[in-house]
Amino acid sequence: MQTDKKNMERMVEVVPDSDWQALQNFLSYSPWGERALLDQVARDANRPIGGDAFYGHDPEFLRQLDQLGETFMLDIHKDQTIYLADPAPYVPERKSARSRTPNQLKTDQLAVDVGQWADEQSQSAWEKILVRNSTKGFIFARVLHREVWLWDGKEQKAHKWHLVVSDTNLSKNKRKYSLSNAPSDTPIPRLVYMQGQRYWVERAIEDGKSHAGLADYQVHSWTGWHHHMAMVMLALLFMLETKIKNEHSHQLLSCYDIQNLLSHFLPRRDITKQGVIR
């Protein structure tokens, strides 16, 4: 925090009682485990897993998250196939003594693309819901919600999940489709809030790069990379807790402000006590 540059050489120049070799050894070779720290940060965050359609279009990924008990809200493409009723997969009976015994599951329900389904809904089916506040005012969305079923043609039982379709700022040009395995009684405003959390994820990544050295790692192993990410998460968690603690007295406190304050008040090798007094 004492320097704008997050590489080790610049740190050694300003952090008292530090040297390059010690910092490199701490990150790359020291035996401390980062797993407990990363897991604790994840538990403290207590957020559903979010992601764009690159992840949401992968059915195996969705099912693995569901099996692990993780709550997700993932975007999907508009050509994602869904069922509006339980497909109730079954193996058809043998048609005759001469025919082969069926062994593949089938369903009597018809599948539909989410984009096609959303376009067919009447205006009265959409709800206007507040997404969040912003520096330019409140952001609203027109929202469609329905519980739908997803079936890959092989599972014995289909998955019943939430489908959330939203037009951010009431514009169809910003339409988003998402799936979530949140509990069935989750209120629609909560689902919309979850769908909009990617904005805060991207802001956290931006803060991490700008103020906590997220992209400034100097390591050559996965151990060193995980150690570096763990330290970045600690720094971001400290900044978040500081902003929450001071949210009433300093509402506009930012990560930049916190870094700037720490750079002045933390001990520095290049600034002596006599220099500060002078």
Backbone hydrogen bonds in HBPLUS format (Angstrom, degrees):
<---DONOR---> <-ACCEPTOR-->    atom                        ^
c    i                          cat <-CA-CA->   ^        H-A-AA   ^      H-
h    n   atom  resd res      DA  || num        DHA   H-A  angle D-A-AA Bond
n    s   type  num  typ     dist DA aas  dist angle  dist       angle   num
A0011-MET N   A0007-ASN O   3.16 MM   4  6.44 152.5  2.24 147.5 155.9     1
A0012-VAL N   A0008-MET O   2.91 MM   4  6.12 162.9  1.94 155.7 158.6     2
A0013-GLU N   A0009-GLU O   3.27 MM   4  6.51 143.8  2.41 138.8 147.9     3
A0014-VAL N   A0011-MET O   3.07 MM   3  5.53 142.2  2.22 108.2 118.0     4
A0015-VAL N   A0011-MET O   2.78 MM   4  5.70 164.0  1.80 171.5 175.3     5
A0269-ARG N   A0014-VAL O   2.42 MM 255  4.51 162.4  1.45 127.6 134.6     6
A0023-LEU N   A0019-ASP O   3.18 MM   4  6.49 163.5  2.21 157.3 161.9     7
A0024-GLN N   A0020-TRP O   2.95 MM   4  6.14 163.0  1.98 154.0 159.0     8
A0025-ASN N   A0021-GLN O   2.93 MM   4  6.06 157.6  1.98 146.2 152.4     9
A0026-PHE N   A0022-ALA O   2.92 MM   4  6.07 153.9  1.99 145.2 152.5    10
A0027-LEU N   A0023-LEU O   3.13 MM   4  6.37 157.5  2.18 149.2 153.7    11
A0028-SER N   A0024-GLN O   2.91 MM   4  5.90 167.7  1.93 152.6 156.8    12
A0029-TYR N   A0025-ASN O   2.97 MM   4  5.00 150.0  2.06 124.9 134.1    13
A0030-SER N   A0025-ASN O   2.82 MM   5  5.92 137.4  2.00 169.3 166.2    14
A0038-LEU N   A0034-GLU O   2.97 MM   4  6.23 166.2  1.99 161.4 165.1    15
A0039-ASP N   A0035-ARG O   2.91 MM   4  6.08 162.3  1.94 154.0 159.0    16
A0040-GLN N   A0036-ALA O   2.96 MM   4  6.08 151.9  2.04 141.2 149.1    17
A0041-VAL N   A0037-LEU O   2.98 MM   4  6.24 159.7  2.02 152.9 157.8    18
A0042-ALA N   A0038-LEU O   3.03 MM   4  6.25 154.9  2.09 143.4 150.5    19
A0043-ARG N   A0039-ASP O   2.91 MM   4  6.21 153.0  1.98 146.3 153.7    20
A0044-ASP N   A0040-GLN O   2.86 MM   4  6.09 159.2  1.90 151.2 157.0    21
A0045-ALA N   A0041-VAL O   2.90 MM   4  6.06 148.2  2.01 144.7 153.5    22
A0046-ASN N   A0042-ALA O   3.19 MM   4  6.45 154.0  2.26 144.6 149.8    23
A0049-ILE N   A0071-THR O   2.81 MM  22  6.23 157.9  1.85 156.5 153.5    24
A0073-MET N   A0049-ILE O   2.79 MM  24  6.11 153.7  1.85 165.0 164.8    25
A0075-ASP N   A0051-GLY O   3.01 MM  24  6.29 173.6  2.01 157.0 156.9    26
A0055-TYR N   A0052-ASP O   3.08 MM   3  5.94 146.9  2.20 123.1 128.5    27
A0056-GLY N   A0052-ASP O   3.12 MM   4  6.28 165.9  2.14 141.4 145.8    28
A0057-HIS N   A0053-ALA O   3.01 MM   4  5.49 147.9  2.11 133.2 135.5    29
A0058-ASP N   A0055-TYR O   3.20 MM   3  5.67 161.7  2.23 113.8 119.4    30
A0062-LEU N   A0058-ASP O   3.28 MM   4  6.63 160.4  2.32 154.7 159.3    31
A0063-ARG N   A0059-PRO O   3.09 MM   4  6.29 161.2  2.12 148.0 152.8    32
A0064-GLN N   A0060-GLU O   2.98 MM   4  6.15 151.8  2.06 146.2 153.7    33
A0065-LEU N   A0061-PHE O   3.09 MM   4  6.32 162.1  2.12 151.5 155.7    34
A0066-ASP N   A0062-LEU O   3.06 MM   4  6.28 157.7  2.11 146.1 152.5    35
A0067-GLN N   A0063-ARG O   2.93 MM   4  6.13 153.5  2.00 144.5 151.4    36
A0068-LEU N   A0064-GLN O   2.99 MM   4  6.19 144.2  2.12 144.5 153.9    37
A0070-GLU N   A0065-LEU O   3.03 MM   5  5.32 154.5  2.10 163.5 156.7    38
A0069-GLY N   A0066-ASP O   3.12 MM   3  5.20 156.3  2.18 102.2 109.3    39
A0074-LEU N   A0179-LEU O   2.96 MM 105  5.49 152.0  2.03 162.1 161.8    40
A0179-LEU N   A0074-LEU O   2.86 MM 105  5.49 159.4  1.90 153.6 156.1    41
A0076-ILE N   A0177-TYR O   2.84 MM 101  5.56 152.1  1.92 139.9 141.5    42
A0080-GLN N   A0077-HIS O   3.10 MM   3  5.56 155.6  2.16 119.0 119.4    43
A0115-GLY N   A0078-LYS O   2.78 MM  37  4.45 155.6  1.84 146.2 139.6    44
A0114-VAL N   A0080-GLN O   3.01 MM  34  5.81 145.3  2.14 152.4 162.8    45
A0082-ILE N   A0112-VAL O   2.88 MM  30  5.51 161.0  1.92 151.7 157.0    46
A0112-VAL N   A0082-ILE O   2.93 MM  30  5.51 156.7  1.98 152.9 160.6    47
A0083-TYR N   A0149-TRP O   2.89 MM  66  4.95 146.4  2.00 148.6 153.9    48
A0149-TRP N   A0083-TYR O   2.93 MM  66  4.95 167.2  1.94 146.8 150.1    49
A0090-TYR N   A0106-LYS O   3.02 MM  16  5.60 154.0  2.09 150.5 158.7    50
A0106-LYS N   A0090-TYR O   2.88 MM  16  5.60 149.4  1.97 145.4 153.0    51
A0099-SER N   A0096-SER O   3.26 MM   3  5.28 140.9  2.43  97.2 107.7    52
A0117-TRP N   A0113-ASP O   2.98 MM   4  6.25 162.4  2.01 154.2 159.4    53
A0118-ALA N   A0114-VAL O   2.92 MM   4  6.08 162.9  1.95 151.1 155.0    54
A0119-ASP N   A0115-GLY O   3.09 MM   4  6.26 158.5  2.14 147.0 152.5    55
A0120-GLU N   A0116-GLN O   3.24 MM   4  6.42 135.4  2.45 140.8 151.5    56
A0120-GLU N   A0117-TRP O   3.19 MM   3  5.29 134.8  2.41  97.6 109.7    57
A0121-GLN N   A0118-ALA O   3.22 MM   3  5.46 161.6  2.26 107.6 113.3    58
A0125-ALA N   A0122-SER O   3.07 MM   3  5.48 153.5  2.14 109.1 117.2    59
A0126-TRP N   A0123-GLN O   3.22 MM   3  5.69 157.3  2.27 111.2 117.4    60
A0127-GLU N   A0143-VAL O   2.88 MM  16  5.03 157.5  1.93 136.1 143.2    61
A0143-VAL N   A0127-GLU O   2.70 MM  16  5.03 153.9  1.77 141.2 150.5    62
A0129-ILE N   A0141-ALA O   2.92 MM  12  5.48 165.9  1.94 157.9 161.6    63
A0141-ALA N   A0129-ILE O   2.93 MM  12  5.48 145.3  2.05 146.7 157.9    64
A0131-VAL N   A0139-ILE O   2.77 MM   8  5.55 164.2  1.80 157.3 161.8    65
A0139-ILE N   A0132-ARG O   2.88 MM   7  5.55 165.8  1.90 174.2 178.3    66
A0134-SER N   A0137-GLY O   2.98 MM   3  5.10 127.3  2.27 117.2 132.6    67
A0137-GLY N   A0134-SER O   3.12 MM   3  5.10 167.2  2.13 108.4 110.2    68
A0169-ASN N   A0140-PHE O   2.60 MM  29  5.05 141.0  1.75 169.4 165.7    69
A0142-ARG N   A0167-ASP O   3.14 MM  25  5.06 155.6  2.20 130.8 132.6    70
A0167-ASP N   A0142-ARG O   2.81 MM  25  5.06 152.5  1.88 144.5 153.9    71
A0144-LEU N   A0165-VAL O   2.72 MM  21  4.96 159.2  1.76 151.5 158.0    72
A0165-VAL N   A0144-LEU O   2.93 MM  21  4.96 169.3  1.95 147.0 150.2    73
A0146-ARG N   A0163-LEU O   3.16 MM  17  5.39 151.2  2.24 146.7 152.9    74
A0163-LEU N   A0146-ARG O   2.81 MM  17  5.39 151.4  1.89 154.6 164.1    75
A0148-VAL N   A0161-TRP O   2.83 MM  13  5.61 158.9  1.88 170.8 172.3    76
A0161-TRP N   A0148-VAL O   2.88 MM  13  5.61 146.1  1.99 158.6 167.5    77
A0150-LEU N   A0159-HIS O   2.81 MM   9  5.19 150.5  1.90 144.3 154.2    78
A0159-HIS N   A0150-LEU O   2.94 MM   9  5.19 165.2  1.97 153.4 151.6    79
A0162-HIS N   A0180-SER O   2.78 MM  18  5.04 161.1  1.81 162.8 160.1    80
A0180-SER N   A0162-HIS O   3.03 MM  18  5.04 147.0  2.14 135.6 141.6    81
A0164-VAL N   A0178-SER O   2.95 MM  14  5.20 166.6  1.97 147.2 151.0    82
A0178-SER N   A0164-VAL O   2.91 MM  14  5.20 144.7  2.04 145.6 156.1    83
A0166-SER N   A0176-LYS O   2.93 MM  10  5.29 158.0  1.98 147.4 154.7    84
A0176-LYS N   A0166-SER O   2.79 MM  10  5.29 149.5  1.89 149.3 159.7    85
A0170-LEU N   A0167-ASP O   2.98 MM   3  5.09 130.5  2.23 137.4 129.4    86
A0171-SER N   A0168-THR O   3.14 MM   3  5.84 167.2  2.15 119.1 122.5    87
A0174-LYS N   A0171-SER O   3.16 MM   3  5.72 163.9  2.19 113.0 117.9    88
A0186-THR N   A0183-PRO O   3.04 MM   3  5.56 158.3  2.09 124.5 124.6    89
A0190-ARG N   A0187-PRO O   3.13 MM   3  5.36 122.1  2.49 101.3 115.2    90
A0191-LEU N   A0187-PRO O   3.14 MM   4  6.53 152.4  2.22 148.5 156.5    91
A0191-LEU N   A0188-ILE O   3.02 MM   3  5.00 114.3  2.47  97.4 113.4    92
A0192-VAL N   A0188-ILE O   2.92 MM   4  6.23 157.7  1.97 158.9 165.1    93
A0193-TYR N   A0189-PRO O   2.92 MM   4  6.11 151.4  2.00 141.8 150.0    94
A0194-MET N   A0190-ARG O   2.91 MM   4  6.19 155.1  1.97 147.4 153.9    95
A0195-GLN N   A0191-LEU O   2.90 MM   4  6.17 151.3  1.98 144.2 152.4    96
A0196-GLY N   A0192-VAL O   3.10 MM   4  6.34 139.0  2.27 141.3 151.2    97
A0196-GLY N   A0193-TYR O   3.18 MM   3  5.22 128.8  2.46  94.8 107.8    98
A0197-GLN N   A0194-MET O   3.19 MM   3  5.30 167.6  2.21 108.7 111.9    99
A0199-TYR N   A0196-GLY O   3.37 MM   3  6.16 155.9  2.44 116.6 121.1   100
A0200-TRP N   A0197-GLN O   3.04 MM   3  5.37 121.1  2.40 104.2 117.1   101
A0201-VAL N   A0197-GLN O   3.14 MM   4  6.52 150.3  2.23 148.0 156.9   102
A0202-GLU N   A0198-ARG O   2.93 MM   4  6.17 163.1  1.96 152.2 155.3   103
A0203-ARG N   A0199-TYR O   2.98 MM   4  6.27 147.6  2.09 141.4 151.1   104
A0204-ALA N   A0200-TRP O   2.90 MM   4  6.08 152.3  1.98 143.0 150.0   105
A0205-ILE N   A0201-VAL O   2.99 MM   4  6.32 155.5  2.05 149.3 155.7   106
A0206-GLU N   A0202-GLU O   2.97 MM   4  6.18 155.4  2.03 143.0 150.0   107
A0207-ASP N   A0203-ARG O   2.87 MM   4  6.15 159.0  1.91 150.4 155.8   108
A0208-GLY N   A0204-ALA O   2.80 MM   4  6.00 153.8  1.87 145.7 153.9   109
A0209-LYS N   A0205-ILE O   2.95 MM   4  6.20 153.8  2.02 149.0 154.8   110
A0210-SER N   A0206-GLU O   2.96 MM   4  6.12 157.6  2.01 147.8 154.5   111
A0211-HIS N   A0207-ASP O   2.78 MM   4  5.60 158.9  1.82 152.2 156.5   112
A0212-ALA N   A0208-GLY O   3.10 MM   4  4.76 143.1  2.24 117.7 124.0   113
A0214-LEU N   A0208-GLY O   2.91 MM   6  5.04 168.6  1.92 128.7 127.2   114
A0216-ASP N   A0213-GLY O   3.15 MM   3  4.99 164.4  2.17 105.7 110.3   115
A0225-TRP N   A0221-SER O   3.02 MM   4  6.30 154.3  2.08 144.7 152.4   116
A0226-HIS N   A0222-TRP O   2.86 MM   4  6.03 164.2  1.88 152.8 156.0   117
A0227-HIS N   A0223-THR O   2.92 MM   4  6.14 155.4  1.98 148.2 155.7   118
A0228-HIS N   A0224-GLY O   2.91 MM   4  6.11 157.4  1.96 145.6 151.7   119
A0229-MET N   A0225-TRP O   2.93 MM   4  6.22 163.0  1.96 151.5 155.6   120
A0230-ALA N   A0226-HIS O   2.93 MM   4  6.08 151.7  2.01 144.5 152.3   121
A0231-MET N   A0227-HIS O   3.06 MM   4  6.37 155.1  2.12 149.1 154.9   122
A0232-VAL N   A0228-HIS O   2.98 MM   4  6.30 154.3  2.05 149.9 157.6   123
A0233-MET N   A0229-MET O   2.90 MM   4  6.14 158.5  1.95 148.4 153.9   124
A0234-LEU N   A0230-ALA O   3.01 MM   4  6.29 151.9  2.09 143.8 151.4   125
A0235-ALA N   A0231-MET O   3.01 MM   4  6.31 159.0  2.06 147.6 152.6   126
A0236-LEU N   A0232-VAL O   2.89 MM   4  6.19 161.8  1.92 154.9 159.8   127
A0237-LEU N   A0233-MET O   2.80 MM   4  5.92 154.9  1.86 147.3 154.8   128
A0238-PHE N   A0234-LEU O   2.91 MM   4  6.14 155.2  1.97 148.3 154.7   129
A0239-MET N   A0235-ALA O   3.01 MM   4  6.31 157.4  2.06 146.5 152.5   130
A0240-LEU N   A0236-LEU O   2.86 MM   4  6.10 158.9  1.91 148.9 154.8   131
A0241-GLU N   A0237-LEU O   2.94 MM   4  6.13 166.9  1.95 152.3 155.4   132
A0242-THR N   A0238-PHE O   2.94 MM   4  6.09 150.5  2.02 145.1 153.7   133
A0243-LYS N   A0239-MET O   2.94 MM   4  6.21 155.4  2.00 149.2 155.2   134
A0244-ILE N   A0240-LEU O   2.95 MM   4  6.22 159.1  1.99 152.4 158.4   135
A0245-LYS N   A0241-GLU O   2.90 MM   4  6.00 158.3  1.95 144.8 150.9   136
A0246-ASN N   A0242-THR O   3.13 MM   4  6.27 139.8  2.30 139.1 148.7   137
A0247-GLU N   A0244-ILE O   3.33 MM   3  5.03 169.5  2.34 105.2 105.0   138
A0250-HIS N   A0246-ASN O   2.75 MM   4  5.45 157.6  1.80 154.2 160.0   139
A0253-LEU N   A0250-HIS O   3.20 MM   3  5.52 164.5  2.23 117.4 118.0   140
A0258-ILE N   A0254-SER O   3.07 MM   4  6.43 159.7  2.11 151.0 155.9   141
A0259-GLN N   A0255-CYS O   2.93 MM   4  6.13 167.2  1.94 152.7 156.1   142
A0260-ASN N   A0256-TYR O   2.89 MM   4  6.02 158.7  1.93 148.7 155.2   143
A0261-LEU N   A0257-ASP O   2.90 MM   4  6.12 157.8  1.95 151.1 156.6   144
A0262-LEU N   A0258-ILE O   2.97 MM   4  6.17 164.3  1.99 152.3 156.6   145
A0263-SER N   A0259-GLN O   2.93 MM   4  6.08 151.0  2.01 146.4 154.4   146
A0264-HIS N   A0261-LEU O   3.11 MM   3  5.33 138.7  2.29 100.0 111.5   147
A0265-PHE N   A0261-LEU O   3.03 MM   4  6.29 150.4  2.12 149.4 158.2   148
A0266-LEU N   A0262-LEU O   2.87 MM   4  5.44 159.2  1.91 147.0 149.0   149
A0275-GLY N   A0272-THR O   3.05 MM   3  5.02 119.4  2.43  91.7 107.0   150
A0276-VAL N   A0272-THR O   3.00 MM   4  6.39 153.2  2.08 150.4 157.0   151
A0277-ILE N   A0273-LYS O   3.03 MM   4  6.31 163.4  2.05 151.6 155.6   152
A0278-ARG N   A0274-GLN O   2.90 MM   4  6.03 152.7  1.97 141.6 149.6   153
